[in-house]
Amino acid sequence: MDELIHRDTPSPNWNERKLPVSMVVLHYTGMKSAQDALDRLCDPAAEVSAHYLIEEDGTVHRLVAEDKRAWHAGRSYWRGITDVNSASIGIELVNPGHTLGYRPFPEAQMEALIPLLAGIMARHNIAPANVVGHSDVAPVRKIDPGELFEWEVLARYGLALATPKPRIRLLHENPGAFFLSLERFGYDVADGRAAITAFQRRFRPRIVDGELDGEVGALLFELLLARDAAEDDDCGGDDFPW
């Protein structure tokens, strides 16, 4: 583990967990530089932090120990969990974000993320379906890590759900049925349009319009099938921790 960490940059912004770790939340920093982000994440007055920060050149900082509750997710929800900070490891990826010049995540940054994420998932027995973006757990408030993040790179290593190729278009005559399925998948659907937008940003980034269409419905159907089959295989049908 320690060979993957280049710098210990301790943040004072943490407290004790109230839940076991069952997920990873990926963020972008949305600030001009890595140093600006580190300064904020380590500022007691800011009351924000993460467990790790990865610079664009691949330098990995450890800010908060994994057994502690970092303050990265804010008001959020995933698969029935409302205290996402207690249940998650937070990883910040240095990127200026949509307001300061959003750009692709460099290869060196992704290459540093892959082994770090793999180790976290192995230590905490985290399923690929529970590796999510900040926008997934806070669809009304957040849009990171955004449309340019390469989820498929993680999926190739079994570190995130792959985006399926829908075999059909699935139109929902009753949108309520779609939202029930989307909630079952994990999203907070209190704001339906925001939830659809977050789902699109993650699984269909080429069109992010918040509209329910046949492709979105089919994607969700295929994802639920794939996720549930994988978790049945992993867990033998036992109760899940969420």
NORRA-V590557 format. One record per residue. N is the residue number from 1. RES is the residue in one letter. SS is DSSP state (2 for helix, 1 for strand, 0 for the rest). BURIAL is # if it has 16 or more other C-alpha atoms within 10 Angstrom, else .. D_FIRST is the distance of its C-alpha to the first C-alpha in Angstrom with 1 decimal. Layout:
# NORRA-V590557
N RES SS BURIAL D_FIRST
N RES SS BURIAL D_FIRST
This chain:
# NORRA-V590557
1 M 0 . 0.0
2 D 2 . 3.8
3 E 2 . 5.5
4 L 2 # 5.6
5 I 0 # 7.2
6 H 0 . 10.6
7 R 1 . 12.5
8 D 1 . 12.7
9 T 0 # 15.9
10 P 0 # 16.7
11 S 0 # 19.2
12 P 0 # 21.8
13 N 0 # 22.3
14 W 1 # 20.9
15 N 1 . 22.4
16 E 1 . 21.9
17 R 0 # 21.2
18 K 0 . 24.2
19 L 0 . 22.8
20 P 0 . 19.9
21 V 0 # 17.3
22 S 0 # 18.8
23 M 1 # 18.3
24 V 1 # 16.6
25 V 1 # 19.0
26 L 1 # 18.9
27 H 1 # 21.1
28 Y 1 # 22.5
29 T 0 # 23.3
30 G 0 # 27.0
31 M 0 # 27.5
32 K 0 . 28.9
33 S 0 . 25.9
34 A 2 # 22.3
35 Q 2 . 23.6
36 D 2 . 26.0
37 A 2 # 23.3
38 L 2 # 21.2
39 D 2 . 24.5
40 R 2 # 25.3
41 L 2 # 22.0
42 C 0 # 22.2
43 D 0 . 25.9
44 P 0 . 27.0
45 A 0 . 30.2
46 A 0 . 28.5
47 E 0 # 26.8
48 V 0 # 24.2
49 S 0 # 20.4
50 A 0 # 17.2
51 H 0 # 13.7
52 Y 1 # 12.6
53 L 1 # 15.0
54 I 1 # 14.9
55 E 0 # 17.8
56 E 0 # 20.0
57 D 0 . 19.0
58 G 0 # 15.3
59 T 0 # 14.2
60 V 1 # 11.5
61 H 1 # 12.5
62 R 1 # 11.1
63 L 0 # 14.4
64 V 0 # 14.3
65 A 0 . 12.2
66 E 0 # 11.7
67 D 0 . 14.3
68 K 1 # 16.8
69 R 1 # 19.1
70 A 1 # 18.9
71 W 0 # 22.2
72 H 0 # 21.7
73 A 0 # 23.8
74 G 0 . 27.1
75 R 0 . 29.9
76 S 0 # 28.5
77 Y 0 # 28.8
78 W 1 # 27.2
79 R 0 # 28.6
80 G 0 . 30.4
81 I 1 # 27.8
82 T 0 . 29.1
83 D 0 # 26.5
84 V 2 # 23.8
85 N 2 # 21.9
86 S 2 # 21.6
87 A 2 # 20.5
88 S 1 # 18.0
89 I 1 # 14.9
90 G 1 # 16.3
91 I 1 # 15.2
92 E 1 # 17.8
93 L 1 # 18.6
94 V 0 # 20.9
95 N 0 # 24.3
96 P 0 # 27.7
97 G 0 # 28.6
98 H 0 # 32.0
99 T 0 . 34.0
100 L 0 . 32.8
101 G 0 . 32.6
102 Y 0 # 30.3
103 R 0 . 28.9
104 P 0 . 26.7
105 F 0 # 22.9
106 P 0 . 22.3
107 E 2 . 20.7
108 A 2 . 18.1
109 Q 2 # 17.1
110 M 2 # 17.0
111 E 2 . 15.1
112 A 2 # 12.2
113 L 2 # 12.6
114 I 2 . 12.6
115 P 2 . 9.1
116 L 2 # 7.8
117 L 2 # 10.7
118 A 2 # 10.4
119 G 2 . 7.2
120 I 2 # 9.1
121 M 2 # 12.2
122 A 2 . 11.3
123 R 2 . 10.3
124 H 2 # 13.4
125 N 0 . 15.7
126 I 0 # 16.6
127 A 0 # 19.4
128 P 2 # 19.8
129 A 2 # 22.9
130 N 2 # 21.0
131 V 1 # 19.1
132 V 1 # 21.8
133 G 1 # 23.0
134 H 2 # 24.4
135 S 2 # 27.8
136 D 2 # 27.4
137 V 2 # 27.0
138 A 0 # 29.5
139 P 0 # 31.9
140 V 0 # 34.7
141 R 0 . 32.8
142 K 0 # 30.0
143 I 0 # 29.8
144 D 0 # 26.3
145 P 0 # 24.3
146 G 0 # 27.7
147 E 0 # 29.5
148 L 0 . 27.8
149 F 0 # 24.3
150 E 0 . 23.5
151 W 2 # 22.8
152 E 2 . 24.1
153 V 2 . 21.3
154 L 2 # 18.8
155 A 2 . 21.4
156 R 2 . 21.6
157 Y 0 . 18.1
158 G 0 . 19.0
159 L 0 # 17.0
160 A 0 # 20.2
161 L 0 # 23.9
162 A 0 # 25.9
163 T 0 # 29.2
164 P 0 . 32.0
165 K 0 . 35.3
166 P 0 # 37.9
167 R 0 . 40.8
168 I 0 . 43.2
169 R 0 . 43.9
170 L 0 # 43.8
171 L 0 . 46.1
172 H 0 . 46.1
173 E 0 . 49.7
174 N 0 . 48.3
175 P 2 . 45.4
176 G 2 . 44.7
177 A 2 . 43.5
178 F 2 # 41.0
179 F 2 # 39.7
180 L 2 . 39.4
181 S 2 # 37.3
182 L 2 # 35.2
183 E 2 # 34.6
184 R 2 . 33.7
185 F 2 # 31.1
186 G 0 # 29.6
187 Y 0 # 31.4
188 D 0 # 33.5
189 V 0 # 36.9
190 A 0 . 38.9
191 D 0 . 39.5
192 G 2 # 40.0
193 R 2 # 40.2
194 A 2 # 36.9
195 A 2 # 35.2
196 I 2 # 36.6
197 T 2 # 35.6
198 A 2 # 32.0
199 F 2 # 32.1
200 Q 2 # 33.7
201 R 2 # 31.3
202 R 2 # 28.5
203 F 2 # 30.4
204 R 0 # 33.4
205 P 0 # 32.7
206 R 0 . 35.7
207 I 0 . 38.0
208 V 0 # 37.0
209 D 0 . 40.3
210 G 0 # 39.8
211 E 0 . 42.5
212 L 0 # 42.4
213 D 0 . 43.5
214 G 2 . 43.5
215 E 2 # 40.4
216 V 2 # 38.4
217 G 2 # 39.8
218 A 2 # 39.1
219 L 2 # 35.4
220 L 2 # 34.9
221 F 2 # 36.7
222 E 2 # 34.7
223 L 2 # 31.3
224 L 2 # 32.4
225 L 2 . 33.4
226 A 2 . 30.2
227 R 2 # 28.0
228 D 2 . 30.1
229 A 2 . 30.4
230 A 2 . 26.6
231 E 2 # 26.2
232 D 2 . 29.1
233 D 2 . 27.6
234 D 2 . 24.2
235 C 2 . 25.9
236 G 0 . 29.2
237 G 0 . 31.2
238 D 0 . 29.9
239 D 0 . 29.8
240 F 0 . 27.0
241 P 0 . 25.3
242 W 0 . 26.9
